Amino acid sequence: MKSKGGSQARSEAAQQEAQQEAPVTAPAQAAPPTAAGTRSPAAALPTAADRRAPAPAAWSSRRRTSRSAYVVLPLLGAVALGAGVLAYEAQRSPQYTSEALVAVLPEDPGDEVSLPITSIWVGIADSDTVRDRMAPRLDVSRAALDDGLTIGSSDDDAPLVTVRATTGDPETSAAWANAVAAELLAESDLHPISGYTLDQVTDARPPGAPDQFPTVPLVGGAVVVGLLAGAGAAQLVDRRARRRARPTPA
C-alpha cells in the first residue's frame, strides 16, 4: 500500500513539472465584428469594371462638350467663310466689262438666220488662231487675253456673236472688244461662209461704272459651306467624345 501511494505521488509531481515547462500561448483574439453594410479594405478597392466605366460627372461633361460643338463649330465656319468673302471683295480691284456684238446675217434677206452658222463663227472667234493673233496687237500676253476675253452667243437665240472684254480700265476693255470684233469681220472677208455675212451691230463703249461683284450670293454660299463644314467637324468631335467614354476591355 505504501509503494502504490509513493508511485502515485511521484507521477503527479512529474506532471506538474511538465506543465510548468510548457510555453504559455495567448488565446486567439476574435476578429472585431463589422457593422452591417461596411465594406472590408479589400472590397473598398476599385474593380476592373469600376476603372473602365466613366464617372457620371465626366460623362456629363463630355456630352455637354459634344452638344455645344454642334452649335459653336457651324457658326464659326459660317462666320469665317463669310468674312473671307467680304475681305476678298474689299481688297479686289474694280473690273470693267465692255461688249461688242457681231451679227451673222444671210446675204439674201428672204432667207432665215441660222444658229448653226452663228455657232461656227463663235468657234472661230474663240479659236487659238484668233487669240494668238490678237495678243501682240493688243500688246498683252496670251494668258492676260484669255483671262479678260469671253466669246459667246446671244442668250435669246439671236444670230449674234458676243465679244466681252473685262480689264481694270474701261477704255482698255472697250478697245479689246472692238479689236476682236474687227478681226472677226476681217476673217469673214478672207474666209466667208457661203450665203452669210458678218456685221458689227453694236460697238463696245467704255463702261461708266465697275462691274458689280455678286456679294450677296457668294456670301450666302460661303455661309452655307461654312455651316456644313462646321457640322462635319462637330460630328468628329462627338465621335471622339463617345469613343473616349466607351468602356475599354480589361
Secondary structure, DSSP 8 states (H G I E B T S, - for coil): -HHHHHHHHHHHHHHHHHHHHS-------------TT---HHHHS--HHHHHS--HHHHHHHHHHHHHHHHHHHHHHHHHHHHHHHHHHHH----EEEEEEEEEEESSTTS---HHHHHHHHHHHTSHHHHHHHHHHTT--HHHHHHHEEEEE-TTS-SEEEEEEEESSHHHHHHHHHHHHHHHHHHHHHS--TTEEEEEEE-----SS-----HHHHHHHHHHHHHHHHHHHHHHHHHHHHHHHS----
